[in-house]
């Protein structure tokens, strides 16, 4: 069975930083892109960042470009999301899952729906 476990969330002041981890099991990590998604209360789940299986290409939502950095360690089956310059609008529950690749890039809206973890809460507030 596929399993993803998100961790690293917490409470941080605006302008602060957090590093999220997505630990996967039950799959061959270097075959799949992995994406980070978030869902705030009353809002739909949205793609935040994604990294392809090789690590050579990434995707970022416009709202987080130049602030967030996604990386992966396939040997550890783990994907990271470094979040800097956090804003209150970033407050959400963050999830990770496998994402389809298309021509070497993430197809961010084609995710593996049966592999969601419980998510990790990120709260940005002064």
C-alpha positions as CSV (number, residue, x, y, z in Angstrom):
1,X,0.0,0.0,0.0
2,X,1.1,3.5,-0.7
3,X,1.6,5.7,2.3
4,X,2.7,9.3,2.7
5,X,3.3,11.0,6.0
6,X,3.6,14.7,6.2
7,X,5.4,16.5,9.0
8,X,7.1,19.7,9.9
9,X,4.2,22.1,10.2
10,X,3.6,24.5,13.1
11,X,2.9,28.0,14.1
12,X,5.2,30.7,12.7
13,X,5.2,34.5,12.5
14,X,4.9,36.2,9.1
15,X,8.2,36.3,7.4
16,X,9.3,33.1,9.2
17,X,10.3,29.7,7.7
18,X,9.3,26.1,8.0
19,X,10.5,23.0,6.4
20,X,8.0,20.3,5.6
21,X,8.8,16.6,5.0
22,X,6.8,14.1,3.0
23,X,7.9,10.5,3.8
24,X,6.7,7.9,1.4
25,X,6.5,4.1,1.6
26,X,5.2,1.2,-0.4
27,X,6.4,2.6,-3.8
28,X,9.5,3.1,-5.8
29,X,10.3,6.7,-5.2
30,X,12.3,7.4,-8.4
31,X,9.4,6.5,-10.6
32,X,7.0,9.2,-9.5
33,X,6.7,12.9,-9.2
34,X,5.6,14.1,-5.8
35,X,3.6,17.2,-5.1
36,X,2.6,19.3,-2.2
37,X,-0.9,20.5,-1.9
38,X,-2.8,22.6,0.6
39,X,-6.3,23.1,1.7
40,X,-7.5,25.9,3.9
41,X,-10.9,25.9,5.6
42,X,-13.7,26.6,3.1
43,X,-11.3,26.4,0.1
44,X,-10.5,23.7,-2.4
45,X,-7.3,21.8,-2.4
46,X,-4.7,23.5,-4.5
47,X,-1.3,22.5,-5.9
48,X,1.6,24.3,-4.2
49,X,4.8,22.6,-5.5
50,X,5.8,19.5,-7.3
51,X,9.1,17.8,-8.2
52,X,9.5,15.1,-10.9
53,X,11.0,11.7,-10.3
54,X,14.4,12.7,-11.5
55,X,14.4,16.0,-9.6
56,X,15.3,17.9,-12.7
57,X,12.0,19.8,-13.1
58,X,9.8,21.5,-10.5
59,X,6.5,23.3,-10.4
60,X,5.4,26.1,-8.1
61,X,2.2,27.9,-7.8
62,X,2.6,31.6,-8.6
63,X,1.7,32.6,-5.1
64,X,4.7,30.7,-3.7
65,X,7.4,31.2,-6.4
66,X,10.6,32.6,-5.0
67,X,9.6,31.8,-1.5
68,X,9.2,28.0,-1.4
69,X,11.7,25.4,-2.6
70,X,10.9,21.7,-3.2
71,X,13.5,19.0,-3.2
72,X,13.7,15.2,-2.9
73,X,15.9,12.4,-1.7
74,X,14.9,9.3,-3.5
75,X,17.1,7.1,-1.4
76,X,15.1,8.2,1.7
77,X,11.8,8.3,-0.2
78,X,11.3,11.8,1.1
79,X,10.3,15.1,-0.4
80,X,10.9,18.4,1.3
81,X,9.3,21.8,1.1
82,X,11.3,24.7,2.4
83,X,9.0,27.6,3.0
84,X,10.5,31.0,3.5
85,X,8.9,34.5,3.9
86,X,5.7,32.9,5.0
87,X,2.5,34.9,4.8
88,X,-0.8,34.5,6.6
89,X,-2.3,33.5,3.3
90,X,0.0,30.4,3.4
91,X,-1.9,29.1,6.5
92,X,-3.4,25.7,5.6
93,X,-3.2,22.0,6.0
94,X,-0.4,20.7,3.7
95,X,-0.6,17.3,2.0
96,X,1.6,15.4,-0.3
97,X,1.0,12.6,-2.9
98,X,2.3,11.2,-6.1
99,X,1.6,13.2,-9.3
100,X,1.6,12.2,-12.9
101,X,4.5,13.3,-15.1
102,X,4.0,14.6,-18.6
103,X,6.9,15.2,-20.9
104,X,9.2,15.4,-17.9
105,X,7.1,17.9,-16.0
106,X,4.5,17.6,-13.2
107,X,0.9,17.4,-14.3
108,X,-0.1,19.0,-11.0
109,X,-3.8,18.4,-11.4
110,X,-3.3,14.7,-11.9
111,X,-2.5,13.4,-8.5
112,X,-2.7,10.0,-6.8
113,X,-5.9,10.3,-4.8
114,X,-5.5,7.1,-2.8
115,X,-2.2,8.1,-1.3
116,X,-3.0,11.2,0.8
117,X,-1.6,11.4,4.3
118,X,-3.2,13.2,7.2
119,X,-1.5,16.5,6.4
120,X,0.5,18.8,8.5
121,X,-0.9,22.1,9.8
122,X,0.8,25.4,8.9
123,X,-0.3,28.5,10.7
124,X,1.2,31.9,10.0
125,X,0.2,34.5,12.5
126,X,1.7,37.3,14.5
